[in-house]
Amino acid sequence: MVSLRLSTALFTVYICNAVYGYPELLFANRKDIRIIEVGKDTRPQVIVKDVTDAACVDYYYEGQLVCWTDIDNELIKCVQVNSTQGTKDHKEVTVISRGIISPDGLAVDWLGRKLYWTDSDTNKIEVAGLYTTHRRVLFWRHLDQPRAIALVPSEGCVQGRGRGAF
């Protein structure tokens, strides 16, 4: 499986090159989270609706979790999805609710089952377990508005982008 994450001021997308069928594009457009099969003549399917201000989205394949940042409410949320029912019968779970102001970037470590995020107001990059309460600040010095984050867990690599010095 090959993946690529693209971020803009309007929305974040996650492209997954499917093993079978068409690649899928997962994206947040502030008010909902949608998925579309790239190259197929179909409309995007809403998989999480009525979100407040989704800025960034990522997907954890093994756990079938869609996670996103909510800028207005200063939260990070996840919901379990599956291919047959979407999010039907699944509740959104708030994963991070304290100590964040502007969670702009988000990345799931699928090997370590961790969630990494950037906060451009606190100038921090943090990590927490997906299924635990353990949380740690990784970087807080020499950061200026960190925005995007990307991981290569198999190589232990974290990359980020910011408006200022990073």
ROZAGU-958047 format. One record per residue (C-alpha): residue number from 1; chain; y, x, z. Coordinates in Angstrom, 1 decimal, always signed. Layout:
BEGIN
<nuti><resi>NUM</resi><chain>A</chain><north>Y</north><east>X</east><up>Z</up></nuti>
...
END
This chain:
BEGIN
<nuti><resi>1</resi><chain>A</chain><north>+0.0</north><east>+0.0</east><up>+0.0</up></nuti>
<nuti><resi>2</resi><chain>A</chain><north>+3.4</north><east>+1.3</east><up>-1.0</up></nuti>
<nuti><resi>3</resi><chain>A</chain><north>+6.6</north><east>+0.0</east><up>+0.5</up></nuti>
<nuti><resi>4</resi><chain>A</chain><north>+10.3</north><east>+0.5</east><up>+0.0</up></nuti>
<nuti><resi>5</resi><chain>A</chain><north>+13.3</north><east>-0.7</east><up>+2.1</up></nuti>
<nuti><resi>6</resi><chain>A</chain><north>+16.7</north><east>-1.4</east><up>+0.6</up></nuti>
<nuti><resi>7</resi><chain>A</chain><north>+19.8</north><east>-2.3</east><up>+2.7</up></nuti>
<nuti><resi>8</resi><chain>A</chain><north>+23.2</north><east>-3.7</east><up>+1.6</up></nuti>
<nuti><resi>9</resi><chain>A</chain><north>+26.0</north><east>-5.4</east><up>+3.5</up></nuti>
<nuti><resi>10</resi><chain>A</chain><north>+24.6</north><east>-8.8</east><up>+2.4</up></nuti>
<nuti><resi>11</resi><chain>A</chain><north>+20.9</north><east>-8.6</east><up>+3.0</up></nuti>
<nuti><resi>12</resi><chain>A</chain><north>+17.9</north><east>-6.3</east><up>+3.6</up></nuti>
<nuti><resi>13</resi><chain>A</chain><north>+14.8</north><east>-6.4</east><up>+1.6</up></nuti>
<nuti><resi>14</resi><chain>A</chain><north>+11.3</north><east>-5.1</east><up>+2.1</up></nuti>
<nuti><resi>15</resi><chain>A</chain><north>+9.2</north><east>-4.5</east><up>-1.0</up></nuti>
<nuti><resi>16</resi><chain>A</chain><north>+5.4</north><east>-4.4</east><up>-0.6</up></nuti>
<nuti><resi>17</resi><chain>A</chain><north>+3.3</north><east>-3.3</east><up>-3.5</up></nuti>
<nuti><resi>18</resi><chain>A</chain><north>+0.3</north><east>-5.5</east><up>-3.0</up></nuti>
<nuti><resi>19</resi><chain>A</chain><north>-3.2</north><east>-4.2</east><up>-3.6</up></nuti>
<nuti><resi>20</resi><chain>A</chain><north>-4.0</north><east>-7.4</east><up>-5.5</up></nuti>
<nuti><resi>21</resi><chain>A</chain><north>-1.6</north><east>-9.7</east><up>-7.3</up></nuti>
<nuti><resi>22</resi><chain>A</chain><north>+2.2</north><east>-9.3</east><up>-7.5</up></nuti>
<nuti><resi>23</resi><chain>A</chain><north>+4.3</north><east>-7.2</east><up>-5.2</up></nuti>
<nuti><resi>24</resi><chain>A</chain><north>+6.1</north><east>-9.2</east><up>-2.6</up></nuti>
<nuti><resi>25</resi><chain>A</chain><north>+9.8</north><east>-9.0</east><up>-1.6</up></nuti>
<nuti><resi>26</resi><chain>A</chain><north>+10.7</north><east>-10.0</east><up>+2.0</up></nuti>
<nuti><resi>27</resi><chain>A</chain><north>+14.4</north><east>-10.5</east><up>+2.6</up></nuti>
<nuti><resi>28</resi><chain>A</chain><north>+16.9</north><east>-11.9</east><up>+5.1</up></nuti>
<nuti><resi>29</resi><chain>A</chain><north>+20.0</north><east>-13.6</east><up>+3.8</up></nuti>
<nuti><resi>30</resi><chain>A</chain><north>+21.6</north><east>-14.2</east><up>+7.3</up></nuti>
<nuti><resi>31</resi><chain>A</chain><north>+20.5</north><east>-17.9</east><up>+7.6</up></nuti>
<nuti><resi>32</resi><chain>A</chain><north>+16.7</north><east>-17.6</east><up>+6.8</up></nuti>
<nuti><resi>33</resi><chain>A</chain><north>+14.0</north><east>-15.1</east><up>+5.9</up></nuti>
<nuti><resi>34</resi><chain>A</chain><north>+12.3</north><east>-15.5</east><up>+2.5</up></nuti>
<nuti><resi>35</resi><chain>A</chain><north>+9.5</north><east>-14.0</east><up>+0.4</up></nuti>
<nuti><resi>36</resi><chain>A</chain><north>+9.0</north><east>-13.9</east><up>-3.3</up></nuti>
<nuti><resi>37</resi><chain>A</chain><north>+6.4</north><east>-12.5</east><up>-5.6</up></nuti>
<nuti><resi>38</resi><chain>A</chain><north>+8.3</north><east>-10.0</east><up>-7.8</up></nuti>
<nuti><resi>39</resi><chain>A</chain><north>+7.5</north><east>-10.4</east><up>-11.5</up></nuti>
<nuti><resi>40</resi><chain>A</chain><north>+6.3</north><east>-13.9</east><up>-11.1</up></nuti>
<nuti><resi>41</resi><chain>A</chain><north>+8.4</north><east>-16.8</east><up>-12.2</up></nuti>
<nuti><resi>42</resi><chain>A</chain><north>+8.6</north><east>-18.6</east><up>-8.8</up></nuti>
<nuti><resi>43</resi><chain>A</chain><north>+11.3</north><east>-19.4</east><up>-6.3</up></nuti>
<nuti><resi>44</resi><chain>A</chain><north>+11.6</north><east>-17.6</east><up>-3.0</up></nuti>
<nuti><resi>45</resi><chain>A</chain><north>+9.6</north><east>-19.3</east><up>-0.2</up></nuti>
<nuti><resi>46</resi><chain>A</chain><north>+11.4</north><east>-19.6</east><up>+3.2</up></nuti>
<nuti><resi>47</resi><chain>A</chain><north>+9.1</north><east>-18.3</east><up>+5.8</up></nuti>
<nuti><resi>48</resi><chain>A</chain><north>+11.5</north><east>-18.3</east><up>+8.8</up></nuti>
<nuti><resi>49</resi><chain>A</chain><north>+14.3</north><east>-20.9</east><up>+8.7</up></nuti>
<nuti><resi>50</resi><chain>A</chain><north>+17.4</north><east>-21.6</east><up>+10.7</up></nuti>
<nuti><resi>51</resi><chain>A</chain><north>+18.0</north><east>-18.1</east><up>+12.0</up></nuti>
<nuti><resi>52</resi><chain>A</chain><north>+21.5</north><east>-17.4</east><up>+13.3</up></nuti>
<nuti><resi>53</resi><chain>A</chain><north>+22.5</north><east>-14.1</east><up>+11.7</up></nuti>
<nuti><resi>54</resi><chain>A</chain><north>+19.5</north><east>-12.1</east><up>+10.4</up></nuti>
<nuti><resi>55</resi><chain>A</chain><north>+20.7</north><east>-8.7</east><up>+9.3</up></nuti>
<nuti><resi>56</resi><chain>A</chain><north>+17.6</north><east>-6.7</east><up>+8.9</up></nuti>
<nuti><resi>57</resi><chain>A</chain><north>+13.9</north><east>-7.5</east><up>+8.5</up></nuti>
<nuti><resi>58</resi><chain>A</chain><north>+10.6</north><east>-5.7</east><up>+8.6</up></nuti>
<nuti><resi>59</resi><chain>A</chain><north>+6.9</north><east>-6.7</east><up>+8.5</up></nuti>
<nuti><resi>60</resi><chain>A</chain><north>+4.0</north><east>-5.5</east><up>+10.6</up></nuti>
<nuti><resi>61</resi><chain>A</chain><north>+0.9</north><east>-6.1</east><up>+8.4</up></nuti>
<nuti><resi>62</resi><chain>A</chain><north>-1.9</north><east>-5.7</east><up>+11.0</up></nuti>
<nuti><resi>63</resi><chain>A</chain><north>-0.3</north><east>-8.1</east><up>+13.4</up></nuti>
<nuti><resi>64</resi><chain>A</chain><north>+1.1</north><east>-10.4</east><up>+10.7</up></nuti>
<nuti><resi>65</resi><chain>A</chain><north>+4.6</north><east>-10.2</east><up>+12.3</up></nuti>
<nuti><resi>66</resi><chain>A</chain><north>+7.9</north><east>-10.6</east><up>+10.7</up></nuti>
<nuti><resi>67</resi><chain>A</chain><north>+10.6</north><east>-9.1</east><up>+12.9</up></nuti>
<nuti><resi>68</resi><chain>A</chain><north>+14.4</north><east>-9.3</east><up>+12.4</up></nuti>
<nuti><resi>69</resi><chain>A</chain><north>+17.7</north><east>-8.5</east><up>+14.1</up></nuti>
<nuti><resi>70</resi><chain>A</chain><north>+20.0</north><east>-11.3</east><up>+15.1</up></nuti>
<nuti><resi>71</resi><chain>A</chain><north>+23.6</north><east>-9.9</east><up>+15.1</up></nuti>
<nuti><resi>72</resi><chain>A</chain><north>+25.3</north><east>-13.0</east><up>+16.5</up></nuti>
<nuti><resi>73</resi><chain>A</chain><north>+23.0</north><east>-13.4</east><up>+19.5</up></nuti>
<nuti><resi>74</resi><chain>A</chain><north>+22.4</north><east>-9.7</east><up>+20.0</up></nuti>
<nuti><resi>75</resi><chain>A</chain><north>+18.6</north><east>-10.0</east><up>+19.8</up></nuti>
<nuti><resi>76</resi><chain>A</chain><north>+15.5</north><east>-8.8</east><up>+18.0</up></nuti>
<nuti><resi>77</resi><chain>A</chain><north>+13.0</north><east>-11.4</east><up>+17.3</up></nuti>
<nuti><resi>78</resi><chain>A</chain><north>+9.5</north><east>-11.6</east><up>+15.8</up></nuti>
<nuti><resi>79</resi><chain>A</chain><north>+7.2</north><east>-14.4</east><up>+14.6</up></nuti>
<nuti><resi>80</resi><chain>A</chain><north>+3.6</north><east>-14.3</east><up>+13.4</up></nuti>
<nuti><resi>81</resi><chain>A</chain><north>+3.0</north><east>-15.5</east><up>+9.9</up></nuti>
<nuti><resi>82</resi><chain>A</chain><north>+0.0</north><east>-15.9</east><up>+7.7</up></nuti>
<nuti><resi>83</resi><chain>A</chain><north>-0.5</north><east>-16.6</east><up>+4.0</up></nuti>
<nuti><resi>84</resi><chain>A</chain><north>-1.8</north><east>-20.1</east><up>+4.3</up></nuti>
<nuti><resi>85</resi><chain>A</chain><north>+0.5</north><east>-21.7</east><up>+6.9</up></nuti>
<nuti><resi>86</resi><chain>A</chain><north>+3.6</north><east>-19.4</east><up>+7.0</up></nuti>
<nuti><resi>87</resi><chain>A</chain><north>+5.1</north><east>-19.8</east><up>+10.4</up></nuti>
<nuti><resi>88</resi><chain>A</chain><north>+3.8</north><east>-23.3</east><up>+11.1</up></nuti>
<nuti><resi>89</resi><chain>A</chain><north>+2.5</north><east>-23.6</east><up>+14.7</up></nuti>
<nuti><resi>90</resi><chain>A</chain><north>+4.0</north><east>-20.2</east><up>+15.6</up></nuti>
<nuti><resi>91</resi><chain>A</chain><north>+7.0</north><east>-19.7</east><up>+17.9</up></nuti>
<nuti><resi>92</resi><chain>A</chain><north>+9.7</north><east>-17.1</east><up>+17.5</up></nuti>
<nuti><resi>93</resi><chain>A</chain><north>+9.5</north><east>-14.5</east><up>+20.2</up></nuti>
<nuti><resi>94</resi><chain>A</chain><north>+12.5</north><east>-12.6</east><up>+21.4</up></nuti>
<nuti><resi>95</resi><chain>A</chain><north>+11.3</north><east>-9.0</east><up>+21.7</up></nuti>
<nuti><resi>96</resi><chain>A</chain><north>+14.6</north><east>-7.3</east><up>+22.7</up></nuti>
<nuti><resi>97</resi><chain>A</chain><north>+17.4</north><east>-9.3</east><up>+24.4</up></nuti>
<nuti><resi>98</resi><chain>A</chain><north>+19.3</north><east>-6.9</east><up>+26.7</up></nuti>
<nuti><resi>99</resi><chain>A</chain><north>+21.4</north><east>-3.9</east><up>+26.2</up></nuti>
<nuti><resi>100</resi><chain>A</chain><north>+22.0</north><east>-4.3</east><up>+22.4</up></nuti>
<nuti><resi>101</resi><chain>A</chain><north>+25.3</north><east>-5.3</east><up>+20.8</up></nuti>
<nuti><resi>102</resi><chain>A</chain><north>+24.9</north><east>-4.8</east><up>+17.1</up></nuti>
<nuti><resi>103</resi><chain>A</chain><north>+21.3</north><east>-4.3</east><up>+16.0</up></nuti>
<nuti><resi>104</resi><chain>A</chain><north>+21.8</north><east>-3.3</east><up>+12.4</up></nuti>
<nuti><resi>105</resi><chain>A</chain><north>+18.7</north><east>-1.4</east><up>+11.4</up></nuti>
<nuti><resi>106</resi><chain>A</chain><north>+15.1</north><east>-2.2</east><up>+12.1</up></nuti>
<nuti><resi>107</resi><chain>A</chain><north>+11.7</north><east>-0.5</east><up>+11.4</up></nuti>
<nuti><resi>108</resi><chain>A</chain><north>+8.2</north><east>-1.2</east><up>+12.5</up></nuti>
<nuti><resi>109</resi><chain>A</chain><north>+5.9</north><east>+1.7</east><up>+13.2</up></nuti>
<nuti><resi>110</resi><chain>A</chain><north>+2.6</north><east>+0.2</east><up>+12.1</up></nuti>
<nuti><resi>111</resi><chain>A</chain><north>+0.5</north><east>+3.2</east><up>+13.5</up></nuti>
<nuti><resi>112</resi><chain>A</chain><north>+2.1</north><east>+3.3</east><up>+17.0</up></nuti>
<nuti><resi>113</resi><chain>A</chain><north>+2.8</north><east>-0.4</east><up>+17.2</up></nuti>
<nuti><resi>114</resi><chain>A</chain><north>+6.4</north><east>+0.3</east><up>+18.0</up></nuti>
<nuti><resi>115</resi><chain>A</chain><north>+9.8</north><east>-1.2</east><up>+17.0</up></nuti>
<nuti><resi>116</resi><chain>A</chain><north>+12.7</north><east>+1.1</east><up>+16.2</up></nuti>
<nuti><resi>117</resi><chain>A</chain><north>+16.3</north><east>-0.1</east><up>+15.8</up></nuti>
<nuti><resi>118</resi><chain>A</chain><north>+19.8</north><east>+1.1</east><up>+15.4</up></nuti>
<nuti><resi>119</resi><chain>A</chain><north>+22.8</north><east>-0.2</east><up>+17.3</up></nuti>
<nuti><resi>120</resi><chain>A</chain><north>+26.1</north><east>+0.6</east><up>+15.6</up></nuti>
<nuti><resi>121</resi><chain>A</chain><north>+28.3</north><east>-0.5</east><up>+18.6</up></nuti>
<nuti><resi>122</resi><chain>A</chain><north>+26.4</north><east>+1.5</east><up>+21.3</up></nuti>
<nuti><resi>123</resi><chain>A</chain><north>+25.8</north><east>+4.4</east><up>+18.8</up></nuti>
<nuti><resi>124</resi><chain>A</chain><north>+22.1</north><east>+4.5</east><up>+19.8</up></nuti>
<nuti><resi>125</resi><chain>A</chain><north>+18.7</north><east>+4.6</east><up>+18.1</up></nuti>
<nuti><resi>126</resi><chain>A</chain><north>+16.0</north><east>+3.0</east><up>+20.4</up></nuti>
<nuti><resi>127</resi><chain>A</chain><north>+12.3</north><east>+2.3</east><up>+20.4</up></nuti>
<nuti><resi>128</resi><chain>A</chain><north>+10.1</north><east>-0.2</east><up>+22.2</up></nuti>
<nuti><resi>129</resi><chain>A</chain><north>+6.5</north><east>-1.2</east><up>+22.1</up></nuti>
<nuti><resi>130</resi><chain>A</chain><north>+5.7</north><east>-4.3</east><up>+20.0</up></nuti>
<nuti><resi>131</resi><chain>A</chain><north>+3.4</north><east>-5.7</east><up>+22.7</up></nuti>
<nuti><resi>132</resi><chain>A</chain><north>+4.8</north><east>-4.0</east><up>+25.8</up></nuti>
<nuti><resi>133</resi><chain>A</chain><north>+8.0</north><east>-3.8</east><up>+27.8</up></nuti>
<nuti><resi>134</resi><chain>A</chain><north>+8.3</north><east>+0.0</east><up>+27.4</up></nuti>
<nuti><resi>135</resi><chain>A</chain><north>+11.7</north><east>+0.9</east><up>+25.9</up></nuti>
<nuti><resi>136</resi><chain>A</chain><north>+13.5</north><east>+4.2</east><up>+25.3</up></nuti>
<nuti><resi>137</resi><chain>A</chain><north>+16.7</north><east>+5.5</east><up>+23.9</up></nuti>
<nuti><resi>138</resi><chain>A</chain><north>+15.8</north><east>+8.2</east><up>+21.3</up></nuti>
<nuti><resi>139</resi><chain>A</chain><north>+19.2</north><east>+9.4</east><up>+20.1</up></nuti>
<nuti><resi>140</resi><chain>A</chain><north>+22.7</north><east>+8.8</east><up>+21.5</up></nuti>
<nuti><resi>141</resi><chain>A</chain><north>+24.6</north><east>+12.0</east><up>+20.9</up></nuti>
<nuti><resi>142</resi><chain>A</chain><north>+26.4</north><east>+12.9</east><up>+17.7</up></nuti>
<nuti><resi>143</resi><chain>A</chain><north>+25.9</north><east>+9.4</east><up>+16.2</up></nuti>
<nuti><resi>144</resi><chain>A</chain><north>+28.6</north><east>+7.4</east><up>+14.6</up></nuti>
<nuti><resi>145</resi><chain>A</chain><north>+27.7</north><east>+3.8</east><up>+13.8</up></nuti>
<nuti><resi>146</resi><chain>A</chain><north>+24.0</north><east>+4.2</east><up>+12.9</up></nuti>
<nuti><resi>147</resi><chain>A</chain><north>+23.1</north><east>+1.4</east><up>+10.5</up></nuti>
<nuti><resi>148</resi><chain>A</chain><north>+19.8</north><east>+1.8</east><up>+8.7</up></nuti>
<nuti><resi>149</resi><chain>A</chain><north>+16.5</north><east>+3.3</east><up>+9.8</up></nuti>
<nuti><resi>150</resi><chain>A</chain><north>+13.3</north><east>+4.1</east><up>+8.0</up></nuti>
<nuti><resi>151</resi><chain>A</chain><north>+10.0</north><east>+5.5</east><up>+9.2</up></nuti>
<nuti><resi>152</resi><chain>A</chain><north>+7.0</north><east>+7.4</east><up>+7.9</up></nuti>
<nuti><resi>153</resi><chain>A</chain><north>+4.7</north><east>+7.1</east><up>+10.8</up></nuti>
<nuti><resi>154</resi><chain>A</chain><north>+1.9</north><east>+9.1</east><up>+9.3</up></nuti>
<nuti><resi>155</resi><chain>A</chain><north>+4.2</north><east>+12.1</east><up>+9.2</up></nuti>
<nuti><resi>156</resi><chain>A</chain><north>+6.1</north><east>+11.3</east><up>+12.4</up></nuti>
<nuti><resi>157</resi><chain>A</chain><north>+9.3</north><east>+11.0</east><up>+10.5</up></nuti>
<nuti><resi>158</resi><chain>A</chain><north>+12.4</north><east>+8.9</east><up>+11.3</up></nuti>
<nuti><resi>159</resi><chain>A</chain><north>+15.4</north><east>+8.7</east><up>+9.0</up></nuti>
<nuti><resi>160</resi><chain>A</chain><north>+18.6</north><east>+6.9</east><up>+9.4</up></nuti>
<nuti><resi>161</resi><chain>A</chain><north>+22.0</north><east>+6.2</east><up>+7.8</up></nuti>
<nuti><resi>162</resi><chain>A</chain><north>+25.4</north><east>+5.5</east><up>+9.3</up></nuti>
<nuti><resi>163</resi><chain>A</chain><north>+28.9</north><east>+4.8</east><up>+8.3</up></nuti>
<nuti><resi>164</resi><chain>A</chain><north>+30.2</north><east>+8.0</east><up>+9.9</up></nuti>
<nuti><resi>165</resi><chain>A</chain><north>+28.4</north><east>+11.2</east><up>+11.0</up></nuti>
<nuti><resi>166</resi><chain>A</chain><north>+24.7</north><east>+10.8</east><up>+11.7</up></nuti>
END
